[in-house]
Amino acid sequence: MVTSYPFNVPRLVIAAPSSGSGKTTVATGLMAAFSERGLAVSPHKAGPDYIDPGYHALATGRPGRNLDAFMCGPELVAPLFAHGAAGCDLAVVEGVMGLYDGAAGRGELASTAQVAKLLRAPVVLVVDASSQSRSVAALVHGFASFDPQVRLGGVILNKVGSDRHEVMLREALEEAGMPVLGVLRRAPQVATPSRHLGLVPVAERHTDALASVAALAAQVRAGCDLDALMALARTAPPLDCEAWSPAAALTRSWGRTSASPAFEARDSEGSAPGNGAAPADLSGAPGRRPVVAVAGGAAFTFSYAEHTELLTAAGAEVVTFDPLRDEALPPGTSGLVIGGGFPEVYAPELSANEPLRAAVAAFAASGGPVAAECAGLLYLGRSLDGKPMCGVLDADARMSERLTLGYREAVAVSDSALAQAGTRLRGHEFHRTVIEPGAGAAPAWGFTHPERRVEGFVQQGVHASYLHTHWAAEPSVARRFAEAAAARR
């Protein structure tokens, strides 16, 4: 039984005035440097980003976890944090965008500042000092005073040009009463490569990524006062919260549906949604656990750790496969999850793996449950940039110059193996591709904010959409999917 308790782990939130200031450099370097000291470091990322947590995991040897107050709700930020940080000596949370930037038009919602307040954690501000000297004090003073509930505990100066530059910056911040906890010089040799959606994921450059993380650790170790940072982390007071548990979450969340008046909720046969009755307990079901195959490898790197944990708690055996290398689905596959990633980068290789494409198409044609997000949607289509894909969906995808980015509020329009029609979820879109048509005869989601439109495909057991979701916000989707997989054993 999970109960509330004072959860006390030293913790820091690494923030910045704006994107590009060096948050990932500092946060990843700190995680690695403290891990080298023998500490168990829990890595976290504010917001929906999938890529940075991969570097965090490499630095700490623990799963990188996201804390997203928009997708999961503010009430789950501390419990999810406590779940990930249980038993650790230190937790480091990398922020998102600028300290006070969050969901557009929603005030502080999903901002780093909100996460810091929910965690009662001190904030370290990473400042790109490359084009300023005494003005840094005014900048830092503004961030420190903007919200009195945000406790700014010190500054790490990044991209400092010289000893003289460092002296001027330190003098200015001393005058402002703000501790300098670290000074990092310009170091292009530890820069990590980027492309159209951010950093190149760890899975695509594992050996080089290991070297990058080691270089970041060395840079942070040399330039930051680790003892002072640890002392600051220890000033965080206990959190009186219940740690999130996948097993407990599954027993509490099912049937929470509310169809939007803007969209007609329907199942794949056009009937009314189900009544939301409690799902069967799979843990005691006779026979082998249903195998849920989850796409991985370099082309499909986007996933949240809690998804696998929820599927496992719901009674599934989760097995990873690589669509770039494996020519068959894992033995006994009765459910298929294909998440996000970069299939556009690997379109020729994915297309060349004809045996697996045929296996995926056959599984979907047999009515097998398939949950596909973004990259998974593209993989299930007829083609991607002219290269044949699985052909499960009568749709073609291509790269676009336009970046589609932002939070979405959605309601399930059609009953599927993933979501009961009427189920409400918040999610995130992040892609530079378009698929035509954008929705099937039975759409997956109806977006209610910030725009009204239908999107995605539901056919037989397939649920495919651009929308990234965090299943901790609505664990019933994991239970529903595991049940659909179990029905095929």
Helices and strands as residue ranges (DSSP letters): E 5-7, E 11-15, H 23-36, E 41-46, H 51-60, E 65-67, G 74-76, H 77-85, E 90-94, H 112-119, E 123-128, H 135-146, E 152-160, H 163-175, E 180-185, G 188-190, E 194-195, E 198-199, G 202-204, H 206-223, H 226-233, E 239-241, H 246-252, E 291-295, H 305-313, E 317-321, E 333-338, H 347-352, H 354-365, E 370-373, H 375-380, E 383-384, E 387-388, E 396-412, E 424-436, E 445-449, E 453-455, E 457-459, E 462-465, E 468-469, G 471-473, H 476-486
